[in-house]
Amino acid sequence: MSREVAEGSPLWEPSEEVVANARVTRFVHWLWDRGVLTETYDDLWRWSVTEVDAFWDAIWSYFEVVGTRGDGPVRSGGPMPVDGLKWFPSATLNYAANALRRAGQTPDETAVIFRSEAGGHRVLTYRELALHVAEVRAGLAELGVGRGDRVAAYVPNIPEALICFLATASLGAIWSSCSPDFGSSSVIDRFAQIEPKVLIAVDGYAYNGKRFDRREVVGEIEAALPTLAATVLIPYLDPAAAPDGLRVGMHYADLPRPGHDELAFEDVPFDHPLWVVYSSGTTGLPKPLVHGHGGVVLEHLKALSFHQDLGPGDVFFWFTTTGWMMWNYLISGLLVGSTVVMYDGAPLDLWTLAAENGVTYMGVGAPYIMASAKEGRRPGAELDLTALRGIGSTGSPLPPEGFAWVYDAVSGDLPLGSFSGGTDLCTGFVGPSPLLPLRAGVIQCRGLGAKVEAFADDGKPVADEVGELVITEPMPSMPVFFWNDEGGERYRESYFDMYPGVWRHGDWVKILPDGGCVIYGRSDSTLNRGGVRMGTSDFYRVVEAFEEIADSLVIDTGRLGQEGRLLLYVQLAEGASLTDDLLGRLKREIRSSLSPRHVPDEVHAVPGIPRTLSGKKLEVPVRKILQGTPVDQAANRDSMANPEILSHFTP
């Protein structure tokens, strides 16, 4: 188990050599040569969010983006995308051309390492990846896929997913993917909104030692998508699988080949749709968020290079599925010339995966770090992790004890990059920097170009106080629009309803005097007890420190002007029981560490905590259920990793 450590305790500081060799330092020197003089990270951040146009123009120039910049301004139109803002209105480019540029520079360098739980292992060079993309591009074009058409994919995190995505993007078509652990209705809720021309799907997948045949589900999805010209089946689970029974089915190997494999790229406007990603969809239809080619290219070049310090020679891994935006972020490692590691399967031992594949930057969800700590793992002593020079954590706030465990059990000499962001912008807007010291429980900084502030209820910024996380200047990777949202009303209601003209993200954040950030959880699931407001992450830090508790969920059932019950649900560790002794110790610790008002009214043992397929706790849907909303209205079971658990949460 990780040791207790106070929030803000120093854990790591970059050496002079780390600072001097950081990629962001090279950028600073490049700016000096052009008259932009900054000395500290804070200076650079402030310049990036006050001189917004100059900063993003510099990103384009510094990285020598493949495309045509044009002579137009950086921005035109309204202040935010929902108001008609256009980025680089005279520019054209293509994401795939930027991702595959190294195929023409260093074609024999490794682009992709693939590993699967079942033992699968493949390696692709940049040359081989480009050749595969050219073949699939030609096949999709023969099926009639062109600029603006949608290609939907029901695929795991395998090389074919990346190949098909890059082929789609190269045509100027629009990609959208779901992981094959999604149920049919959840997939249909997403894909039916965008009316795809082609569906790419696997016959099945393996997870945690079990095999799951999904051909019947693929048939249900196809039947619900009348716009399909073809369903392309990838025989992943069974090499002999055939597209029998599908209305317009064909085998992946039988994609039409028009007799050439020349790779070309359709130049598209900066804001041309690249992909459609979706909100979690825990209630109602998922929101289809559209990101543009240019915004993703610029944001991911900046984030991967300047915040994670990634580039050629790095081996980049993040544990994800194709149904989570971290997949989109992972594959953008190609933009900075890194090798990306794609893994399909359960997170059985990701530390060994990193060691065996020479991973230099490893990303996981915060729950995986905490689970490793509870298991007593010491990967730094057990494995050869000498290649590892950075660890990333996201998905939920990482408590100080999680930070401490990394430095005690993995390595005391590497940066731990805790991120917070989301599907909405397909990036982290608070995160790490190789230039800054690192403290337990504190995210190092606000991202370059991300004017993140904390707002009080009256819309005024607050310093060193908990407030609503807002973004007060636009970022290029904000959604270009929502699909089927004529007039942008759904877009506006989602982010701009509370503070007009300001993006409200829905998290509680405290911005410290030195620019560090602490995330306290979702603002719409706050625990407000007698006027004492607290984020759920504080609660989980206390509760899940008990060895007897594997996971937990806390819900305040109160409504506006009406206090409700505070309910704590705990998933007990194997062999543990919810005894009077445990209850007493738990309540005493909550009273002492949090406040007397946050001692729960009831504590219930449950077999599991409801989570989305991407691992997020379902705080808001469970709160609605406990307030009387019918389960099927409060939560979308097909978007959940464990929908059977909901039966244990009743009013």
C-alpha positions as CSV (number, residue, x, y, z in Angstrom):
1,M,0.0,0.0,0.0
2,S,1.2,3.5,-0.7
3,R,2.4,5.7,2.2
4,E,0.4,8.6,3.5
5,V,1.7,11.9,2.2
6,A,0.4,15.4,2.5
7,E,-1.0,17.2,-0.5
8,G,1.7,19.5,-1.9
9,S,4.7,17.5,-0.6
10,P,7.6,17.8,-3.0
11,L,8.5,14.6,-4.9
12,W,10.5,15.4,-7.9
13,E,12.4,18.3,-9.4
14,P,13.9,18.4,-12.9
15,S,17.6,18.6,-13.2
16,E,19.4,21.3,-15.1
17,E,20.1,18.7,-17.8
18,V,16.4,17.8,-18.1
19,V,15.4,21.4,-18.4
20,A,18.1,22.2,-20.9
21,N,17.2,19.2,-23.1
22,A,13.4,19.5,-22.9
23,R,11.7,20.1,-26.2
24,V,9.8,23.0,-24.8
25,T,13.1,24.6,-23.9
26,R,14.1,24.4,-27.6
27,F,10.8,26.1,-28.4
28,V,11.5,28.9,-25.9
29,H,14.9,29.5,-27.6
30,W,13.2,29.5,-31.0
31,L,10.9,32.2,-29.7
32,W,13.8,34.2,-28.3
33,D,15.2,34.4,-31.8
34,R,11.9,35.9,-32.9
35,G,11.7,38.5,-30.2
36,V,9.4,36.7,-27.7
37,L,11.4,36.7,-24.5
38,T,10.1,34.5,-21.7
39,E,12.2,33.2,-18.7
40,T,9.9,30.8,-16.8
41,Y,7.1,28.4,-17.6
42,D,4.6,30.9,-16.2
43,D,5.9,33.6,-18.5
44,L,5.5,31.3,-21.5
45,W,2.0,30.2,-20.4
46,R,0.8,33.8,-19.9
47,W,2.2,34.8,-23.4
48,S,0.4,31.8,-24.9
49,V,-3.0,32.7,-23.5
50,T,-2.8,36.5,-24.0
51,E,-1.2,36.5,-27.5
52,V,-3.4,33.6,-28.6
53,D,-3.0,34.2,-32.4
54,A,0.8,34.5,-32.1
55,F,1.1,31.4,-30.0
56,W,-0.9,29.1,-32.3
57,D,0.8,30.6,-35.4
58,A,4.1,29.8,-33.8
59,I,3.1,26.2,-33.2
60,W,2.3,25.8,-36.9
61,S,5.6,27.3,-37.9
62,Y,7.8,25.6,-35.3
63,F,6.6,22.1,-36.1
64,E,6.6,22.8,-39.9
65,V,3.1,21.4,-40.2
66,V,2.5,19.6,-43.5
67,G,0.0,21.8,-45.3
68,T,-0.5,25.2,-46.7
69,R,-0.7,28.0,-44.0
70,G,-2.1,30.7,-46.4
71,D,-2.0,34.4,-45.9
72,G,-5.1,34.7,-43.8
73,P,-5.4,35.4,-40.1
74,V,-5.2,32.8,-37.3
75,R,-8.8,33.5,-36.3
76,S,-11.9,35.0,-37.9
77,G,-15.5,35.2,-36.8
78,G,-16.9,34.8,-33.3
79,P,-15.1,34.5,-30.0
80,M,-15.8,30.7,-29.6
81,P,-16.5,27.9,-32.1
82,V,-20.1,27.9,-31.1
83,D,-20.3,31.5,-32.2
84,G,-18.8,30.9,-35.6
85,L,-15.1,31.1,-34.8
86,K,-12.9,29.8,-37.6
87,W,-9.2,28.9,-37.0
88,F,-6.7,29.5,-39.9
89,P,-9.5,30.1,-42.4
90,S,-7.1,30.2,-45.4
91,A,-5.1,27.0,-44.4
92,T,-5.4,23.5,-45.8
93,L,-3.8,20.3,-44.5
94,N,-4.5,16.7,-43.7
95,Y,-3.9,14.9,-40.3
96,A,-2.8,11.7,-42.0
97,A,-0.1,13.5,-44.0
98,N,1.3,14.8,-40.8
99,A,1.1,11.5,-39.0
100,L,2.9,9.7,-41.8
101,R,5.5,12.3,-42.8
102,R,8.3,10.1,-41.3
103,A,7.4,7.4,-43.9
104,G,9.3,9.7,-46.4
105,Q,12.0,10.7,-43.9
106,T,13.0,7.7,-41.8
107,P,10.8,4.9,-43.3
108,D,12.5,2.0,-41.5
109,E,12.0,3.3,-38.0
110,T,9.3,1.5,-36.0
111,A,5.9,3.2,-36.0
112,V,3.8,0.6,-34.2
113,I,4.3,-2.1,-31.7
114,F,1.2,-4.3,-31.1
115,R,0.7,-6.7,-28.3
116,S,-2.4,-8.5,-27.2
117,E,-3.4,-10.3,-24.0
118,A,-3.6,-13.5,-26.1
119,G,0.1,-13.3,-27.1
120,G,-0.2,-11.5,-30.4
121,H,2.8,-9.4,-31.4
122,R,3.3,-7.3,-34.5
123,V,5.7,-4.6,-35.5
124,L,5.2,-2.1,-38.3
125,T,7.7,0.4,-39.6
126,Y,6.6,3.8,-40.9
127,R,7.1,2.4,-44.5
128,E,4.9,-0.6,-43.8
129,L,2.3,1.4,-42.1
130,A,2.1,3.8,-45.0
131,L,1.8,0.9,-47.5
132,H,-1.1,-0.6,-45.5
133,V,-2.8,2.8,-45.3
134,A,-2.4,3.2,-49.1
135,E,-4.1,-0.1,-49.7
136,V,-7.0,0.5,-47.4
137,R,-7.4,4.0,-48.8
138,A,-7.7,2.7,-52.3
139,G,-10.2,0.1,-51.1
140,L,-12.4,2.6,-49.3
141,A,-12.3,4.9,-52.3
142,E,-13.5,2.1,-54.5
143,L,-16.4,1.7,-52.1
144,G,-17.3,5.3,-52.8
145,V,-15.9,6.8,-49.6
146,G,-14.8,10.4,-50.2
147,R,-14.6,13.8,-48.5
148,G,-17.2,14.2,-45.7
149,D,-18.4,10.6,-45.8
150,R,-18.4,8.8,-42.4
151,V,-16.6,5.5,-41.7
152,A,-17.7,3.9,-38.5
153,A,-15.5,1.3,-36.8
154,Y,-16.4,-1.4,-34.2
155,V,-12.8,-2.5,-33.4
156,P,-10.4,-3.0,-30.6
157,N,-7.0,-1.3,-30.2
158,I,-5.3,-3.2,-33.0
159,P,-3.1,-2.0,-36.0
160,E,-6.1,-2.4,-38.4
161,A,-7.9,0.3,-36.4
162,L,-5.1,2.7,-36.9
163,I,-4.6,1.8,-40.6
164,C,-8.3,2.2,-41.3
165,F,-8.4,5.6,-39.5
166,L,-5.4,7.0,-41.3
167,A,-6.9,5.8,-44.7
168,T,-10.2,7.4,-43.8
169,A,-8.5,10.7,-42.8
170,S,-6.4,10.7,-45.9
171,L,-9.5,10.8,-48.1
172,G,-11.0,13.7,-46.1
173,A,-13.7,11.3,-44.8
174,I,-14.7,11.3,-41.1
175,W,-13.8,8.5,-38.6
176,S,-15.8,7.3,-35.6
177,S,-15.0,4.3,-33.5
178,C,-16.4,2.2,-30.6
179,S,-14.8,-0.6,-28.7
180,P,-16.3,-4.1,-29.3
181,D,-17.1,-4.4,-25.6
182,F,-19.9,-1.8,-26.3
183,G,-23.4,-3.4,-26.6
184,S,-25.3,-3.0,-29.8
185,S,-27.8,-0.4,-28.6
186,S,-24.9,1.8,-27.3
187,V,-23.1,1.6,-30.6
188,I,-26.3,2.2,-32.6
189,D,-27.0,5.3,-30.4
190,R,-23.7,6.7,-31.6
191,F,-23.3,5.6,-35.2
192,A,-26.9,6.1,-36.3
193,Q,-26.5,9.8,-35.6
194,I,-23.8,10.2,-38.2
195,E,-25.2,7.9,-40.9
196,P,-22.0,6.1,-42.0
197,K,-21.2,4.9,-45.5
198,V,-18.9,2.0,-44.4
199,L,-18.8,0.0,-41.2
200,I,-15.6,-1.8,-40.2
201,A,-15.9,-4.4,-37.5
202,V,-14.2,-7.4,-35.9
203,D,-15.7,-10.8,-35.5
204,G,-14.9,-10.8,-31.7
205,Y,-12.3,-10.0,-29.1
206,A,-10.6,-11.5,-26.1
207,Y,-10.5,-10.0,-22.6
208,N,-9.3,-11.4,-19.2
209,G,-8.9,-14.9,-20.6
210,K,-12.3,-15.1,-22.2
211,R,-13.3,-14.9,-25.9
212,F,-16.4,-12.9,-27.1
213,D,-17.9,-13.5,-30.5
214,R,-19.5,-10.3,-31.7
215,R,-20.7,-11.3,-35.2
216,E,-24.3,-11.3,-34.0
217,V,-23.9,-7.8,-32.6
218,V,-22.3,-6.6,-35.8
219,G,-25.3,-7.8,-37.7
220,E,-27.6,-5.9,-35.4
221,I,-25.5,-2.7,-35.8
222,E,-25.5,-3.1,-39.6
223,A,-29.3,-3.6,-39.7
224,A,-29.8,-0.3,-37.9
225,L,-27.6,1.6,-40.3
226,P,-29.4,1.8,-43.6
227,T,-26.9,4.2,-45.2
228,L,-24.1,1.5,-45.3
229,A,-22.7,0.7,-48.7
230,A,-20.5,-2.0,-47.1
231,T,-19.7,-3.7,-43.9
232,V,-16.0,-4.8,-43.8
233,L,-15.3,-7.7,-41.3
234,I,-11.9,-8.1,-39.8
235,P,-11.4,-11.8,-38.7
236,Y,-9.6,-10.9,-35.5
237,L,-10.9,-13.6,-33.1
238,D,-11.2,-16.3,-35.7
239,P,-9.0,-16.1,-38.8
240,A,-11.6,-18.2,-40.6
241,A,-14.5,-15.9,-39.8
242,A,-16.5,-14.8,-42.8
243,P,-19.0,-12.0,-43.3
244,D,-21.9,-14.5,-43.7
245,G,-25.3,-13.1,-42.7
246,L,-24.3,-9.5,-43.2
247,R,-26.4,-7.5,-45.6
248,V,-23.5,-5.8,-47.4
249,G,-20.7,-7.7,-45.8
250,M,-17.2,-8.3,-47.2
251,H,-13.9,-9.6,-45.8
252,Y,-11.2,-7.1,-44.8
253,A,-8.8,-9.0,-47.2
254,D,-11.3,-8.6,-50.0
255,L,-11.5,-4.8,-49.9
256,P,-11.4,-3.8,-53.6
257,R,-7.9,-3.0,-54.9
258,P,-7.9,-0.8,-58.0
259,G,-4.5,-1.8,-59.0
260,H,-2.2,0.8,-57.2
261,D,-1.1,1.5,-53.8
262,E,0.1,5.1,-54.1
263,L,-0.6,7.0,-50.9
264,A,-2.2,10.4,-51.4
265,F,-3.8,12.9,-49.1
266,E,-6.8,15.1,-49.7
267,D,-6.0,18.6,-48.6
268,V,-8.9,19.9,-46.5
269,P,-9.7,23.2,-44.7
270,F,-8.3,23.5,-41.2
271,D,-11.7,22.9,-39.5
272,H,-12.7,20.1,-41.8
273,P,-14.1,17.2,-39.6
274,L,-11.5,14.6,-38.7
275,W,-13.4,12.4,-36.4
276,V,-16.6,12.2,-34.3
277,V,-16.1,11.3,-30.6
278,Y,-18.9,11.0,-28.0
279,S,-19.7,12.1,-24.5
280,S,-20.0,9.2,-22.1
281,G,-23.7,8.7,-22.9
282,T,-24.6,7.8,-19.3
283,T,-28.0,9.6,-19.9
284,G,-29.8,10.3,-23.2
285,L,-28.2,10.0,-26.6
286,P,-24.4,10.6,-26.5
287,K,-23.3,14.0,-27.8
288,P,-21.4,13.6,-31.1
289,L,-18.5,15.9,-30.9
290,V,-16.7,16.8,-34.1
291,H,-13.0,17.8,-34.1
292,G,-11.2,19.2,-37.0
293,H,-7.9,18.1,-38.7
294,G,-6.0,21.3,-37.9
295,G,-7.1,21.7,-34.3
296,V,-6.1,18.2,-33.4
297,V,-2.8,18.4,-35.3
298,L,-1.7,21.6,-33.5
299,E,-3.0,20.6,-30.1
300,H,-1.5,17.1,-30.1
301,L,1.9,18.4,-31.4
302,K,2.0,20.9,-28.6
303,A,0.8,18.6,-25.8
304,L,2.9,15.5,-26.7
305,S,6.1,17.5,-27.4
306,F,6.0,20.3,-24.9
307,H,4.2,18.7,-22.0
308,Q,5.2,15.0,-22.3
309,D,8.5,15.8,-24.0
310,L,7.9,13.1,-26.6
311,G,9.6,12.9,-30.0
312,P,11.6,10.5,-32.3
313,G,13.1,7.7,-30.4
314,D,10.4,7.5,-27.8
315,V,8.1,4.5,-27.3
316,F,4.7,5.8,-26.2
317,F,2.1,3.6,-24.6
318,W,-1.3,4.4,-23.0
319,F,-3.7,1.8,-21.9
320,T,-6.9,2.6,-23.7
321,T,-9.6,1.3,-26.0
322,T,-10.9,2.8,-29.2
323,G,-14.0,4.0,-27.3
324,W,-12.0,6.5,-25.3
325,M,-10.4,9.7,-26.5
326,M,-7.1,8.5,-25.1
327,W,-6.9,6.2,-28.2
328,N,-7.1,9.2,-30.4
329,Y,-4.4,10.9,-28.3
330,L,-2.2,7.8,-28.3
331,I,-2.1,7.4,-32.0
332,S,-1.1,11.0,-32.3
333,G,2.3,9.9,-31.1
334,L,3.0,9.4,-34.8
335,L,2.7,13.2,-35.2
336,V,5.9,13.7,-33.2
337,G,7.7,10.7,-34.7
338,S,7.4,8.4,-31.7
339,T,6.7,4.6,-31.8
340,V,3.2,3.9,-30.4
341,V,2.4,0.8,-28.5
342,M,-1.1,-0.6,-29.1
343,Y,-2.3,-3.2,-26.6
344,D,-5.6,-5.1,-26.7
345,G,-6.8,-6.9,-23.7
346,A,-7.3,-6.6,-19.9
347,P,-4.9,-4.6,-17.9
348,L,-3.3,-7.7,-16.4
349,D,0.3,-6.5,-16.0
350,L,1.0,-3.3,-17.8
351,W,4.3,-2.8,-16.0
352,T,5.7,-5.9,-17.6
353,L,4.3,-4.8,-21.0
354,A,6.2,-1.6,-20.6
355,A,9.4,-3.4,-19.6
356,E,9.3,-5.9,-22.4
357,N,8.7,-3.3,-25.1
358,G,11.1,-0.6,-24.0
359,V,8.4,1.9,-23.3
360,T,9.7,5.4,-22.5
361,Y,6.4,7.0,-21.6
362,M,3.6,4.9,-20.1
363,G,0.1,6.2,-19.5
364,V,-2.6,4.5,-17.4
365,G,-5.8,5.5,-15.6
366,A,-5.4,6.7,-12.0
367,P,-7.3,3.6,-10.7
368,Y,-4.6,1.3,-12.2
369,I,-1.9,3.1,-10.2
370,M,-4.0,2.9,-7.0
371,A,-4.7,-0.8,-7.7
372,S,-1.0,-1.5,-8.2
373,A,-0.3,0.2,-4.9
374,K,-2.9,-1.8,-3.0
375,E,-1.5,-5.0,-4.5
376,G,1.9,-4.1,-3.0
377,R,3.6,-4.0,-6.4
378,R,7.1,-2.7,-6.8
379,P,7.7,-2.6,-10.5
380,G,10.9,-0.7,-10.3
381,A,12.5,-3.5,-8.3
382,E,10.7,-6.4,-10.1
383,L,11.3,-5.3,-13.7
384,D,13.8,-3.6,-16.0
385,L,12.2,-0.2,-16.5
386,T,15.4,1.6,-17.3
387,A,13.9,2.9,-20.6
388,L,11.0,4.5,-18.8
389,R,11.4,8.3,-18.4
390,G,7.8,9.4,-17.8
391,I,4.5,8.1,-16.5
392,G,1.1,9.6,-17.3
393,S,-2.1,9.3,-15.3
394,T,-5.7,10.4,-16.2
395,G,-9.3,9.4,-16.1
396,S,-9.9,10.6,-12.5
397,P,-7.9,12.6,-9.9
398,L,-4.8,10.8,-8.6
399,P,-4.6,11.2,-4.8
400,P,-1.3,12.2,-3.2
401,E,-0.7,8.6,-2.0
402,G,-0.8,7.5,-5.7
403,F,1.9,10.0,-6.5
404,A,4.0,8.8,-3.5
405,W,3.7,5.1,-4.6
406,V,5.0,5.9,-8.0
407,Y,8.1,7.5,-6.5
408,D,8.5,4.8,-3.9
409,A,7.8,1.7,-6.1
410,V,8.5,2.6,-9.7
411,S,11.2,5.3,-9.8
412,G,12.2,8.3,-7.9
413,D,13.7,10.0,-10.9
414,L,11.1,10.5,-13.5
415,P,8.1,12.9,-13.9
416,L,4.6,11.7,-13.1
417,G,2.3,13.5,-15.5
418,S,-1.1,13.8,-14.0
419,F,-3.6,15.1,-16.6
420,S,-7.1,16.4,-16.6
421,G,-9.0,17.2,-19.7
422,G,-11.5,15.2,-21.7
423,T,-13.2,13.9,-24.8
424,D,-14.6,17.4,-25.3
425,L,-11.3,18.9,-26.4
426,C,-9.5,15.5,-27.0
427,T,-6.6,16.6,-24.8
428,G,-5.6,17.5,-21.3
429,F,-5.8,21.2,-20.5
430,V,-4.0,21.0,-17.2
431,G,-1.1,18.6,-17.0
432,P,2.7,18.1,-16.7
433,S,5.7,20.1,-17.7
434,P,9.3,18.9,-17.7
435,L,10.4,22.4,-16.5
436,L,8.5,22.3,-13.2
437,P,8.9,20.6,-9.8
438,L,6.3,18.0,-8.9
439,R,4.3,17.8,-5.7
440,A,2.0,15.1,-4.4
441,G,-1.6,15.5,-5.5
442,V,-0.9,18.6,-7.6
443,I,-1.1,18.8,-11.4
444,Q,2.0,20.8,-12.4
445,C,0.5,23.5,-14.6
446,R,-2.1,24.8,-17.0
447,G,-1.4,23.7,-20.6
448,L,0.1,26.1,-23.0
449,G,-2.6,27.9,-25.0
450,A,-5.2,26.8,-22.4
451,K,-6.5,29.8,-20.4
452,V,-7.9,27.7,-17.5
453,E,-9.4,29.6,-14.6
454,A,-11.4,28.9,-11.5
455,F,-14.7,30.8,-11.4
456,A,-17.0,31.5,-8.4
457,D,-20.8,31.2,-8.8
458,D,-20.9,34.9,-9.8
459,G,-18.6,34.4,-12.7
460,K,-15.6,36.1,-11.2
461,P,-12.2,34.4,-11.2
462,V,-10.8,33.2,-7.8
463,A,-7.2,32.4,-6.8
464,D,-6.2,29.7,-4.5
465,E,-9.8,28.7,-3.9
466,V,-12.0,25.9,-5.3
467,G,-14.1,27.0,-8.2
468,E,-15.7,25.9,-11.5
469,L,-13.0,25.0,-14.0
470,V,-13.5,27.2,-17.1
471,I,-11.6,28.1,-20.2
472,T,-11.9,31.7,-21.1
473,E,-10.0,31.8,-24.4
474,P,-10.7,29.4,-27.4
475,M,-8.5,26.4,-28.2
476,P,-8.2,25.0,-31.7
477,S,-9.2,21.5,-30.5
478,M,-12.6,22.6,-29.1
479,P,-15.3,20.8,-31.1
480,V,-15.9,22.5,-34.5
481,F,-19.6,21.6,-33.9
482,F,-21.9,18.8,-32.7
483,W,-23.3,16.5,-35.4
484,N,-27.0,17.2,-36.2
485,D,-26.9,20.4,-34.0
486,E,-28.2,23.0,-36.4
487,G,-27.7,26.4,-34.9
488,G,-25.4,25.1,-32.2
489,E,-28.0,25.0,-29.4
490,R,-26.9,21.7,-27.9
491,Y,-23.3,22.8,-28.1
492,R,-24.1,26.1,-26.3
493,E,-26.1,24.4,-23.6
494,S,-23.4,21.8,-22.9
495,Y,-20.6,24.3,-22.2
496,F,-21.7,27.9,-22.3
497,D,-25.0,27.9,-20.3
498,M,-23.6,29.1,-17.0
499,Y,-21.1,31.7,-18.1
500,P,-21.9,33.1,-21.6
501,G,-18.9,33.1,-23.8
502,V,-16.9,31.0,-21.3
503,W,-16.4,27.3,-21.5
504,R,-17.5,25.6,-18.3
505,H,-16.1,22.1,-18.1
506,G,-17.9,20.7,-15.1
507,D,-15.0,20.1,-12.7
508,W,-14.0,21.7,-9.4
509,V,-10.4,23.1,-9.6
510,K,-8.1,25.1,-7.3
511,I,-5.4,27.0,-9.1
512,L,-2.5,27.5,-6.7
513,P,-0.4,30.7,-6.6
514,D,2.4,29.1,-8.5
515,G,0.1,27.8,-11.3
516,G,-0.3,24.2,-10.0
517,C,-3.8,22.8,-10.1
518,V,-5.8,20.4,-7.9
519,I,-8.9,18.8,-9.4
520,Y,-11.6,17.8,-6.9
521,G,-14.0,15.9,-9.1
522,R,-17.2,16.8,-11.0
523,S,-19.0,19.9,-10.0
524,D,-22.4,18.4,-10.7
525,S,-21.7,15.6,-8.1
526,T,-20.5,17.9,-5.3
527,L,-21.1,16.9,-1.7
528,N,-22.8,20.0,-0.2
529,R,-23.5,19.3,3.5
530,G,-24.9,22.2,5.5
531,G,-23.1,24.7,3.2
532,V,-19.8,22.9,3.4
533,R,-19.0,21.9,-0.2
534,M,-16.5,19.2,-1.0
535,G,-15.4,17.3,-4.1
536,T,-15.8,13.6,-4.2
537,S,-12.1,13.0,-4.8
538,D,-11.4,14.1,-1.3
539,F,-13.9,11.5,0.0
540,Y,-12.4,8.7,-2.1
541,R,-8.9,9.5,-0.9
542,V,-9.9,8.9,2.7
543,V,-12.2,5.9,2.2
544,E,-10.0,4.0,-0.2
545,A,-7.0,4.3,2.0
546,F,-8.6,1.5,4.1
547,E,-7.1,-1.9,3.1
548,E,-10.5,-3.5,3.5
549,I,-12.1,-1.2,0.8
550,A,-11.3,-1.9,-2.9
551,D,-13.5,0.8,-4.4
552,S,-16.2,3.3,-3.3
553,L,-18.9,5.6,-4.5
554,V,-20.4,8.5,-2.5
555,I,-23.7,10.2,-3.3
556,D,-25.4,13.3,-1.9
557,T,-29.1,12.9,-2.7
558,G,-29.9,16.5,-1.8
559,R,-31.6,18.9,-4.2
560,L,-31.5,22.7,-4.5
561,G,-32.7,24.1,-1.2
562,Q,-33.3,20.6,0.3
563,E,-30.7,18.5,2.1
564,G,-30.8,14.8,1.4
565,R,-28.9,11.8,2.6
566,L,-25.2,11.2,2.2
567,L,-24.8,7.6,1.1
568,L,-21.5,5.7,0.9
569,Y,-21.2,2.5,-1.1
570,V,-18.1,0.4,-0.7
571,Q,-16.8,-2.6,-2.6
572,L,-14.9,-4.6,-0.1
573,A,-11.5,-6.2,-0.7
574,E,-11.4,-9.9,-1.0
575,G,-12.0,-11.5,2.4
576,A,-13.1,-8.3,4.1
577,S,-16.5,-7.7,5.8
578,L,-18.4,-4.5,6.7
579,T,-18.1,-5.0,10.4
580,D,-19.1,-2.6,13.2
581,D,-15.4,-2.1,13.8
582,L,-14.7,-1.1,10.2
583,L,-17.7,1.2,10.2
584,G,-16.6,2.9,13.3
585,R,-13.0,3.4,12.1
586,L,-14.3,4.6,8.7
587,K,-16.7,7.2,10.2
588,R,-14.1,8.4,12.7
589,E,-11.6,8.9,9.9
590,I,-14.1,10.8,7.7
591,R,-15.0,13.0,10.7
592,S,-11.4,13.8,11.4
593,S,-10.0,14.1,7.9
594,L,-13.0,15.7,6.1
595,S,-15.6,17.2,8.4
596,P,-18.3,16.0,10.8
597,R,-20.9,17.0,8.3
598,H,-19.6,14.6,5.8
599,V,-19.9,11.5,7.9
600,P,-22.3,9.3,5.7
601,D,-25.9,8.7,6.8
602,E,-25.7,5.2,5.5
603,V,-22.9,2.8,4.4
604,H,-23.7,-0.1,2.1
605,A,-21.5,-2.9,0.9
606,V,-22.0,-3.6,-2.8
607,P,-20.3,-6.2,-5.1
608,G,-18.9,-3.4,-7.4
609,I,-19.0,0.3,-8.3
610,P,-20.8,1.2,-11.5
611,R,-18.3,2.6,-14.1
612,T,-18.4,3.6,-17.7
613,L,-16.5,1.5,-20.3
614,S,-13.7,4.0,-20.0
615,G,-13.5,3.5,-16.2
616,K,-15.3,6.6,-14.8
617,K,-17.5,6.3,-11.7
618,L,-21.2,6.9,-12.5
619,E,-21.8,9.5,-9.8
620,V,-24.4,11.6,-11.5
621,P,-26.5,8.7,-12.9
622,V,-26.6,6.9,-9.6
623,R,-27.5,10.2,-7.9
624,K,-30.5,10.5,-10.2
625,I,-31.5,6.9,-9.5
626,L,-31.4,7.5,-5.8
627,Q,-33.6,10.6,-6.3
628,G,-36.2,8.5,-8.0
629,T,-35.4,8.6,-11.7
630,P,-36.0,5.2,-13.4
631,V,-32.8,3.3,-14.0
632,D,-33.1,3.2,-17.7
633,Q,-33.7,6.9,-17.9
634,A,-30.8,7.7,-15.6
635,A,-28.1,5.5,-17.1
636,N,-27.3,3.9,-20.4
637,R,-26.5,0.3,-19.6
638,D,-24.7,-0.3,-22.8
639,S,-22.2,2.5,-22.0
640,M,-21.3,0.7,-18.7
641,A,-18.5,-1.8,-17.9
642,N,-20.7,-3.5,-15.3
643,P,-24.5,-2.7,-15.9
644,E,-25.6,-5.5,-13.6
645,I,-24.3,-3.5,-10.6
646,L,-27.1,-0.9,-10.9
647,S,-29.6,-3.2,-9.3
648,H,-27.8,-2.6,-6.0
649,F,-28.5,1.1,-6.1
650,T,-32.1,1.8,-5.3
651,P,-33.9,4.8,-3.6
